[in-house]
């Protein structure tokens, strides 16, 4: 999984932006990147990230923790990472 993360970091720095498909589980013991794998969504193959966050999914708190966690994974300022879709859904 680490090699996938390194490849995605390189892609981000090359393109300057990146859209990730993330499936989030809230209220977990700690923030964790569980898995990165290819899945079929609506007939299309996509790379899906499976992430646990240690915050409840209430009032956008889990989304904020997700943004901070993803920014740490990519070594970015947290203000550069935003949840765009799925603000009230586990699929981002």
N, C-alpha and C positions, 0 to 999 in steps of 0.2 A: 504494500500500500504506500510505503514511503516513496518508492520510485514513481508511482502515479502522481503523488503530491508534488514531487520535484518537477515532473514534466508539466504539470498544470501551472506551477509557479513560473516556469520559463515561458509558457504560452501567454500568461497574463502580462509579463514584462515586455514581451514582443508586441502584443496587440494593444496594450494599454487599458483594456477593459475585458471583462469576462462575465458571462452569465452562467450561473450554476443552477442545477436542478437539485434541490435538497429535500429529503424527507426527514422531518424532525420529530423526536420524541421528547416531550417536556417532562419536568418533574423527575428527573433521573438523579442518581447520586452525584455525578460529576459531568462536566462537559467533555465529550468524547467524539472523535471521528471514528465511527464503527466500521465503515466500509465505503469503498468507491467501486461501483460496478456498472456494467451496461445492462439496461433494462428496456423493455418495450413499453412505450406509453402512447396510447392512441394510434398504434400501428407504426410508430417511429422508434428507432433505437436511439437511446440517449444515455449519457453517463449520469448516474444518480449518486448523490452523496447521501449517506445515512449518518445522521448526527444526533447525539443525545445532548440535551442541555439541562442544567441543574436548576432551572427556574420554572415556576408555574406558568402555564399559558393563559395568563390573565393580564388585561390592560396593556398588551404588547411587550410585557417584560421578557418573555422567552425570545421574542424576535430581537430585542436589543442585545440579549446575551448571545444569541446566534451571530449577530453582526460582529460583536466584539471577538467571539471565538474564531470566526472565519478570518477576521483581520489579523489575529495572532498567527494563524496557520500560514498566511501569506506575507507576514511581516509588514503589514500596512497600518496606517493610521485608521482607527475605527470609523472616522468620519467618511472614509472612502468606500465603505461597504454598506449596502442598503438592501433590505428585503423589498422587492418590487411587487411580486405577486404572492398571493396566499397569506396575507397578513393574519387571517383568522382560520387558516387551514394548515395541517401539518406538511403539506406539499408546497414547497416554495419554488 
